[in-house]
């Protein structure tokens, strides 16, 4: 630090110095954590997870003028692709733009954790740093974090802020303000237009709010809350509405995002079976993500008890938002490992409960020290359980994505490419090719028109090169089409599974 910086530092109060130390520590932790836990970071050759690659491909298409759902189809909400279009503009040839936002996202997760800790009088610079960092590490090194760049990851600070704001009002015995409702509605709208299954959190929040107003006999505030929440949702809806309105695609947007996901993506089981599977999936998620779910369960258990300092509104807020979040995530009848991530919002309450244990000073220090050690060990183990640690040592040019890219570019300029029969595995990113096809890969929602279009692309010889991802004992099979001949193949081990990528070229 230079002399000018020292002068500024000397003029700061003790509280201001503590705050800046906390910010610096959070920034450093966020940088290191995301560098290792996310395959979007520069230490990995490429993010091999299919979801981020789909997002980046569509984001690039948006930046190049294509219209989401009309010209290029994917099943998430429009804000996901607006965000990835921005990331593409920052870093067109890699996930570095995404990683930079992941660092910022992780920073705000820790910052909001620290604000919640302060509400419970858990302060002090280093105490705040290590509790907030541990809670964050548990999430980012969990099985559910996957390889980074999930919608769930970027929703975490938004959900956390709603929890913090609500607890702040409860602790101060204040009523929610109109601006609170407006902000919560706006956040709910952003989340809805990213992935609507996560909006269950806000349903749970409003159940808590109704409980509060009925208990306080403040029914006149209900119309005000509804009005300003809906106004917030409307404000969040304006940008995509304007985007699709200008492009004459509002009907296509609503059909693709809402109708297709509700009627093609969800399971067709009856209500009782869906509820049963919902519970089983939740239990599986808890067992698979013990780095943070241990503290979620412990925290919810402690806060659900009628203990001093934990009033009925706190209990209702945490229980209703947790139950509604889990219900909406899993009631669709599908289960992927990253679905559990929004539950990480509640992990800080386990650490709060531990910090508030009524133990002697010596026993408390020894106990918390043991918890810290176990949590760190669990996070280190989680880093390897995530399945992508070995990819750090892989050179970019040795990956299937970049080997195939060299072959394609050497064979033909301005080639057209199609990933057939599976999700986008990063070949569009590696080759730099913008898909010419609306259905640029096979998504998980089995649209009849998608299946038909993919086959027509092949029969009409529209793709110069086709890439197939072959996995034993799965629906991903080799290509059997008379128009295409195999050029090469390459296998890649990923979390105990061997993926074989096969490159086909159009026959002359």
ABEGO torsion letter per residue (X at the ends): XBAAAAAAAAABBAAAAAAAAAAAAAAAAAAAAAAAABAABAABABBABAAAAAAAAAAAAAAAGBBBGAABBBABBAAAAAAAAAAAAABAABAAAAAAAAAAAAAAAAAAAAAAAAAAGBBEAAAAAAAAAAAAAAAAABAAAEAEGBAAAAAAAAAAAAAAAAAAAAAAGBBBBAAAAAAAAAAAAAAAAABAAAAAAAAAAAAAAAAAAAAAGBAAAAAAAAAAAAAAAAAAAAAAAAAAAAAGAAAAAAAAAAAAAAAAABBABBAAAAAAAAAAAAAAAAAAAAAAAAAAAAAAAAAABBBBGBBAAAAAAAAAAAAAAAAAAAAAGBBBAAAAAAAAAAAAAAAAAAAABBBBAAAAAAAAAAAAAAAAAAAAAAAAAAGAAAAAABBAAABAAAAAAAAAAAABBGBBBBBBGBBBAGAAAAAGBBBABABABBBABBBAAAAAAAAAAAAAGABABBBBBBBBGBABBBBBBAABBBABBBBBBBGGBBBBBBBBBBBX
